[in-house]
Amino acid sequence: MIEILALASAVLYGSADFFGGLTARRANTIATVVWSQAAGLVLLLLVLPFLPATTVSSRDWTWGFVAGFSGGIGVAFLYRALAVGTMAVVAPTTAVIAAMIPVLFAFVGGERLRPLTFAGVALALVAILLVSRPASAEGQANEARKGLPPGFGLALLSGISVGIFFLSLARTSMAAGMWPLVAARISSIGLFTVIALVAKRTLRMSRPAAATATFGGALDMAANAVYMIASRVGPLSIVVTLASLYPASTVLLARWILKEHLSWAQLAGLGCALLAVVLIVS
């Protein structure tokens, strides 16, 4: 059951990222984040009355708010990266970095890392190099002039934030139910609403963009709920491994709907990224 929940969260996360990135191509990133996060919060509030009674501690609220800030920032970086870059490059890069965060956390905490884990870290670096290569000769020329491809740096920052988000949700208690996600959404929506006011960015968007943002936000909330349940009752390493496979669904949707093309190097990098996720936290 734990494995099924974790895999389900991966499918939902990947689908949510695709629709979030699609929305960010039609509207500004801040509006996309606020709309999608608000849609997820509304969905959660509608479901809460039908869930069992809970006992929420101050610790759960704290980790929920931390998850909201880190997750919101990670989603903003990710949506922007998906909007300006190739989804099949951005998604696996973010996933690899996000999977590495729990490993680094365990290392700082004094845990011994197995040789297989070190192999996964090395493979992750190779994967990042491969997936960051442009698909065409023209893209290679642009890369030589400009450095990293569009969205790649944002994907790295997103991966770090998402990794912290995964750790934060996993540290909440089962007794808290879904309330840490409420705290997370309140903090992320509040953060980006303030950013929108300071930056004088509009939160308005067209109906098609609002529709994809709402759908993506609902998928993301469902993914968070399923992941949080799995991480509370199962080994975090296994849950994070399977949840971090979410780029597969993002890539499939991008190839199916957007007709994105990949070079052989990028395909090899995608395979290495998925394998690295498994090795890192196995």
Disulfide bonds with the S-S distance in Angstrom:
none
